[in-house]
Amino acid sequence: MADGEMEWNEGVFETILNLPVVTNRVDTVAAGVMGTAKATAPVDTGDYERRIEMREKQAKHRKVKMVTATDPKSLYIEARTGNMARAARSARA
């Protein structure tokens, strides 16, 4: 290796990112974001609030939690209110 170059041991990251203490914290934070998003969702018909959900996705070295809104008008509501963005910013890791 040349000066200043590093070689990462990706197995270490995979081990750390899949420890129960880490995955439990991710679950807790994602659940909090979802709860906040639902609690602060604007309500007209209730469809938007009901369709805020948490999904899990496999990334390269870990599972990732995503809070999404799947109602067809979600993009419009987010653009007008910023509800999901505020919920995500309010999360404390």
LINMO-V817242 format. One record per residue. PHI is phi in whole degrees, 0 to 359 (999 if undefined). OMEGA is omega in whole degrees, 0 to 359 (* if undefined). NEAR is the number of other C-alpha atoms within 10 Angstrom. Layout:
phi: <PHI;PHI>
omega: <OMEGA;OMEGA>
near: <NEAR;NEAR>
//
This chain:
phi: <999;282;304;85;269;233;245;276;266;295;298;296;297;299;297;296;290;251;295;306;297;284;295;295;293;298;300;296;295;297;296;294;298;297;298;295;299;291;293;254;294;293;243;244;261;91;297;300;300;295;258;271;217;254;235;245;226;273;265;302;241;197;271;241;259;233;258;230;242;251;294;305;265;301;298;297;296;296;297;277;244;68;303;292;297;296;298;294;294;282;292;242;274>
omega: <177;178;176;179;179;173;183;173;186;177;178;179;180;179;183;185;178;175;179;180;179;182;177;179;178;178;181;181;180;178;177;177;180;179;178;180;179;182;183;181;173;184;171;177;183;181;181;181;181;184;169;186;178;178;177;181;177;175;185;185;185;172;182;175;179;173;184;173;188;176;181;181;182;181;178;181;180;180;182;189;184;185;183;179;178;179;180;179;182;182;177;181;*>
near: <6;5;5;5;7;8;6;8;8;10;10;10;12;13;11;14;16;14;11;10;10;12;17;12;12;18;16;15;18;24;18;18;24;23;16;18;25;22;13;13;21;15;12;8;8;12;15;19;21;14;15;20;17;15;11;11;10;9;9;9;15;16;14;15;18;17;20;15;23;15;15;11;11;19;13;10;17;16;11;9;13;14;19;24;13;15;21;17;9;14;15;10;8>
//
